[in-house]
Amino acid sequence: MSHAAMPVAKAHPTYVVLERDALISADLIQAIESLGPCRVMHFSSVDEMASGLEGVGSVNAAFLELRLDEALASGLATNLGKLGARLVLTLGEDVERVMSEGCRLLLRPFTERMVLDALTETAPA
């Protein structure tokens, strides 16, 4: 069963991972799930993600294998923002520019601690 199809109680936070590389996505998902019960939806493409998010009420954070310009141009930043998601981009180098758009940047290679720190930094005030 895919992570997106796993049943979970509504009270648990929902996270999204957009990542093509199976090893990297597994590391991200494992780090997120180490926080406790949650729903992690994994997608390998922007198109898959766009259709997979239909009917999702809210998203706590989204880890996107995109550069800032790609996230903005694709409409994902706007759509995920409407769901309440904080964006963590996993591609790019301009931390100041990414942060000026209200996103976070998770530099590669990353550790579990870095993933958890990104989630803490993206926690709603």
C-alpha positions in Angstrom: 0.0 0.0 0.0 1.4 3.4 -0.9 1.9 6.0 1.8 -0.8 8.2 0.2 -3.4 5.4 0.6 -2.7 4.6 4.2 -5.7 5.2 6.5 -5.0 7.6 9.3 -7.1 9.5 11.9 -7.9 13.0 11.0 -6.2 14.5 14.0 -2.8 13.4 12.8 -0.7 15.9 10.8 -0.3 15.5 7.1 3.0 16.0 5.3 3.8 15.9 1.6 7.0 14.7 0.0 7.7 15.4 -3.7 10.8 13.5 -4.6 11.8 11.3 -7.6 14.7 9.5 -5.9 13.4 6.5 -3.9 16.3 6.5 -1.4 16.0 10.2 -0.7 12.2 10.0 -0.4 12.5 7.0 2.0 14.9 9.0 4.2 12.6 12.0 4.3 9.6 9.9 5.1 11.4 8.0 7.8 12.5 11.3 9.4 9.0 12.8 9.3 7.4 9.6 10.7 9.9 9.6 13.6 8.0 12.5 15.0 5.0 10.3 15.7 1.7 9.3 14.1 1.2 11.2 10.9 0.1 10.9 7.3 2.9 11.2 4.7 1.9 11.5 1.1 4.7 10.7 -1.4 4.6 11.8 -5.0 7.2 11.4 -7.8 6.0 14.2 -10.1 4.3 17.6 -10.0 1.4 16.2 -12.1 0.9 13.2 -9.8 1.0 15.5 -6.8 -1.6 18.0 -8.3 -4.2 15.2 -8.7 -3.2 13.4 -5.5 -3.9 16.4 -3.3 -7.5 16.7 -4.4 -9.8 16.3 -1.4 -7.0 16.9 1.1 -8.1 19.3 3.8 -4.8 20.5 5.1 -1.1 19.9 4.9 1.3 20.8 7.7 4.5 20.9 5.6 5.6 19.9 2.1 9.1 18.8 1.1 9.5 19.6 -2.6 12.3 18.5 -4.9 12.0 21.9 -6.7 13.9 25.1 -6.9 12.0 28.3 -5.8 11.2 29.4 -9.3 9.8 26.0 -10.2 7.6 25.9 -7.1 6.2 29.3 -7.9 5.7 28.7 -11.6 4.1 25.3 -11.2 1.4 26.7 -8.9 2.3 24.3 -6.1 3.4 27.0 -3.8 0.0 28.7 -4.0 -2.0 25.5 -3.9 -0.1 24.1 -0.9 -0.3 27.5 0.8 -4.1 27.3 0.5 -3.9 24.0 2.4 -1.8 25.6 5.2 1.4 23.9 4.2 4.8 25.3 5.0 7.2 24.7 2.1 10.6 23.1 2.4 12.5 23.1 -0.9 15.2 20.5 -1.3 16.9 22.1 -4.4 18.6 25.5 -4.7 21.2 27.4 -2.9 19.9 30.9 -2.3 18.6 30.6 1.3 17.8 34.3 1.7 15.6 34.4 -1.5 13.8 31.2 -0.5 13.2 32.5 3.0 12.0 35.8 1.6 9.2 33.9 -0.1 8.2 32.2 3.2 9.8 28.9 2.4 12.7 26.9 3.9 15.6 25.3 2.1 16.8 21.8 3.1 20.3 21.5 1.6 21.5 18.2 0.3 23.0 16.0 1.5 20.7 16.3 4.6 20.6 14.4 7.9 17.5 13.3 9.9 18.3 16.2 12.3 18.2 18.7 9.4 14.8 17.4 8.3 13.5 17.6 11.9 14.9 21.1 12.2 13.2 22.1 9.0 9.9 20.9 10.4 10.4 22.8 13.7 11.3 25.9 11.7 8.1 25.6 9.6 5.8 25.0 12.6 2.9 27.5 12.5 3.3 30.3 15.1 
